[in-house]
Amino acid sequence: MATRGFTGRRTPDDHAARTPPGQALTTDFPVLSAGPTPKIALADWSFTLKVGPRPVAKWSWEEFSALPRTSYVRDIHCVTTWSKLDTAWEGVLIDDVLAAVGLAPPTGFTLAHGFDGYTTNVPTADLVGGKAMIATAYDGAPLTPDHGGPARLLVPHLYFWKSAKWVSGLQFTERDEAGFWELRGYHMYGDPWREQRYDDDA
């Protein structure tokens, strides 16, 4: 794993209630990845929605950019113990991705796929109801490749490895299928408030 940019500091008292146990606040935005950063041209980018192995919809960058946009501010928490408060994102809610094809959540589980081959599993209930988006901008600017651009999954209430960088699609699955880090000992769910970092955490 590559990481740079993390300088921890003590949690201010007024932020303590927003900082999960075992975390330290940072004002930086650390860069972490399981491998090299891919450079994806917008002309080559696409996003595919699958139910099991069957593709049900696919968007080009231009088509995806025409979907309804949402902006929100959320705290994010990395399994490597940093947290960053009040991060500003813009993108397309998973609810709006599903609405664009008239699809209700078809299964209880979802596997996110990245252009780099990365995968991570998320319960479908944690993606809908305004909880998650495909983010294309951060802090008022297009999302940079280091942070998963041109688009990444954003599931801010779970540890940040669940927010797959360089996302290329979502696949609805019948069972909870382990992704890249989950196969390597990380927790299947990853709730920061319960410190679910590794597979033997409660």
C-alpha positions as CSV (number, residue, x, y, z in Angstrom):
1,M,0.0,0.0,0.0
2,A,1.2,3.5,-0.9
3,T,0.5,6.3,1.4
4,R,1.6,10.0,1.6
5,G,0.3,13.2,3.1
6,F,-0.8,12.1,6.5
7,T,0.1,14.3,9.4
8,G,-2.0,13.4,12.5
9,R,-2.9,15.8,15.3
10,R,-4.7,15.6,18.5
11,T,-8.5,15.6,18.3
12,P,-9.9,19.0,19.4
13,D,-12.6,18.7,22.0
14,D,-15.3,20.2,19.8
15,H,-14.6,17.5,17.2
16,A,-14.4,14.5,19.5
17,A,-18.0,13.5,19.0
18,R,-17.4,13.2,15.2
19,T,-14.2,11.2,15.4
20,P,-14.5,7.4,15.8
21,P,-12.4,5.6,18.3
22,G,-8.8,5.0,17.3
23,Q,-8.8,7.8,14.7
24,A,-6.7,11.0,14.5
25,L,-7.8,14.1,12.6
26,T,-5.8,15.4,9.6
27,T,-6.2,18.6,7.6
28,D,-4.5,16.9,4.7
29,F,-6.1,14.4,2.3
30,P,-3.8,11.4,2.4
31,V,-3.3,9.4,-0.8
32,L,-3.5,5.6,-0.4
33,S,-3.8,2.9,-3.0
34,A,-3.3,-0.8,-3.5
35,G,-1.2,-0.2,-6.6
36,P,-0.2,2.3,-9.3
37,T,-2.5,5.2,-10.1
38,P,-4.2,4.6,-13.4
39,K,-4.7,7.5,-15.8
40,I,-8.1,7.2,-17.4
41,A,-9.0,9.5,-20.2
42,L,-12.6,10.7,-20.1
43,A,-13.1,9.3,-23.7
44,D,-12.3,5.9,-22.4
45,W,-14.3,6.1,-19.1
46,S,-17.5,4.2,-18.7
47,F,-19.7,3.0,-15.9
48,T,-21.6,-0.3,-16.0
49,L,-24.4,-1.5,-13.8
50,K,-24.8,-5.3,-13.5
51,V,-27.3,-7.6,-11.8
52,G,-25.2,-10.7,-11.3
53,P,-23.1,-11.2,-14.5
54,R,-25.7,-9.5,-16.6
55,P,-25.1,-5.8,-17.6
56,V,-28.3,-3.8,-17.4
57,A,-27.0,-0.3,-18.2
58,K,-23.8,1.4,-19.3
59,W,-22.9,5.1,-19.5
60,S,-20.2,7.1,-21.2
61,W,-18.7,10.0,-19.3
62,E,-20.9,12.4,-21.2
63,E,-24.0,10.4,-20.5
64,F,-23.1,9.9,-16.8
65,S,-22.4,13.6,-16.5
66,A,-26.0,14.3,-17.6
67,L,-27.5,12.5,-14.6
68,P,-28.8,14.5,-11.7
69,R,-26.0,16.0,-9.6
70,T,-25.8,16.2,-5.8
71,S,-23.4,18.0,-3.5
72,Y,-22.8,17.2,0.1
73,V,-20.3,17.5,3.0
74,R,-19.3,14.5,4.9
75,D,-16.6,13.3,7.4
76,I,-14.4,10.4,6.1
77,H,-12.4,7.8,8.0
78,C,-9.6,5.6,6.8
79,V,-8.7,2.2,8.3
80,T,-5.1,3.5,8.6
81,T,-6.5,5.7,11.5
82,W,-6.9,9.1,9.9
83,S,-10.1,11.0,9.8
84,K,-10.9,14.2,7.8
85,L,-14.0,16.3,8.7
86,D,-16.2,18.3,6.4
87,T,-15.1,17.0,3.1
88,A,-17.1,18.5,0.1
89,W,-18.1,16.2,-2.7
90,E,-20.2,16.3,-5.8
91,G,-21.5,13.5,-8.0
92,V,-24.4,11.2,-8.8
93,L,-26.2,9.5,-5.9
94,I,-26.6,5.8,-6.3
95,D,-30.3,6.4,-5.9
96,D,-30.2,8.5,-9.1
97,V,-28.1,5.9,-11.0
98,L,-30.8,3.3,-10.2
99,A,-33.6,5.7,-11.0
100,A,-32.1,6.5,-14.4
101,V,-32.8,2.9,-15.5
102,G,-36.0,2.4,-13.4
103,L,-34.3,-0.2,-11.2
104,A,-35.1,-0.9,-7.6
105,P,-32.2,-2.5,-5.6
106,P,-32.4,-6.1,-6.9
107,T,-30.2,-7.8,-4.3
108,G,-29.0,-7.2,-0.7
109,F,-25.3,-7.0,-1.7
110,T,-23.2,-5.0,-4.1
111,L,-19.6,-5.4,-5.4
112,A,-17.9,-2.2,-6.6
113,H,-15.4,-2.6,-9.5
114,G,-12.5,-0.3,-10.4
115,F,-10.6,0.2,-13.6
116,D,-7.5,-1.1,-11.8
117,G,-9.1,-4.4,-11.0
118,Y,-9.9,-3.4,-7.4
119,T,-13.1,-4.6,-5.9
120,T,-14.9,-4.1,-2.6
121,N,-18.2,-5.3,-1.2
122,V,-20.9,-3.1,0.3
123,P,-24.4,-4.0,1.5
124,T,-26.9,-2.5,-0.9
125,A,-28.7,-0.8,1.9
126,D,-25.5,1.2,2.6
127,L,-25.6,2.6,-0.9
128,V,-29.1,3.9,-1.2
129,G,-31.2,6.4,0.7
130,G,-28.8,9.2,0.0
131,K,-25.9,7.4,1.7
132,A,-23.5,7.0,-1.2
133,M,-22.6,8.5,-4.6
134,I,-20.4,8.2,-7.6
135,A,-18.2,11.2,-6.9
136,T,-16.7,13.2,-9.7
137,A,-15.6,16.3,-7.9
138,Y,-13.9,17.2,-4.6
139,D,-13.7,20.6,-2.9
140,G,-15.2,22.3,-6.0
141,A,-12.8,20.8,-8.5
142,P,-12.7,17.7,-10.7
143,L,-11.6,14.6,-8.8
144,T,-7.9,14.1,-9.4
145,P,-6.5,10.7,-10.3
146,D,-4.6,10.3,-7.0
147,H,-8.0,10.5,-5.2
148,G,-9.8,8.2,-7.6
149,G,-10.7,10.5,-10.5
150,P,-12.3,10.8,-12.8
151,A,-14.9,9.1,-10.6
152,R,-14.9,7.0,-7.4
153,L,-17.5,5.4,-5.2
154,L,-18.1,7.4,-2.0
155,V,-19.6,5.6,1.0
156,P,-18.5,8.1,3.8
157,H,-20.0,6.3,6.8
158,L,-17.8,3.2,6.2
159,Y,-14.0,3.0,6.3
160,F,-12.7,4.6,3.2
161,W,-11.4,1.4,1.5
162,K,-15.1,0.8,0.8
163,S,-15.1,4.0,-1.4
164,A,-13.5,2.3,-4.4
165,K,-11.3,4.6,-6.5
166,W,-11.4,4.7,-10.3
167,V,-14.8,3.1,-10.2
168,S,-16.0,1.4,-13.4
169,G,-19.2,-0.2,-12.2
170,L,-21.5,-1.7,-9.6
171,Q,-22.5,-5.4,-9.6
172,F,-25.5,-6.5,-7.5
173,T,-24.9,-9.9,-6.0
174,E,-27.0,-12.5,-4.2
175,R,-24.4,-13.1,-1.6
176,D,-21.8,-11.0,0.2
177,E,-18.7,-11.5,-1.9
178,A,-15.4,-10.4,-0.5
179,G,-13.4,-7.8,-2.4
180,F,-9.7,-7.1,-2.7
181,W,-9.0,-6.1,0.9
182,E,-11.7,-8.3,2.4
183,L,-9.9,-11.3,0.9
184,R,-6.7,-10.1,2.6
185,G,-8.1,-10.0,6.1
186,Y,-10.1,-6.7,6.3
187,H,-13.6,-6.7,7.8
188,M,-16.5,-7.5,5.5
189,Y,-18.4,-4.4,6.7
190,G,-16.0,-1.8,8.0
191,D,-17.9,0.4,10.5
192,P,-15.5,3.0,11.9
193,W,-17.5,3.5,15.0
194,R,-17.2,-0.2,15.8
195,E,-13.5,-0.3,14.8
196,Q,-14.3,-3.0,12.2
197,R,-10.9,-3.0,10.6
198,Y,-10.0,-6.7,10.4
199,D,-12.0,-9.8,10.0
200,D,-11.7,-10.8,13.6
201,D,-13.1,-7.5,14.9
202,A,-16.7,-7.7,16.1
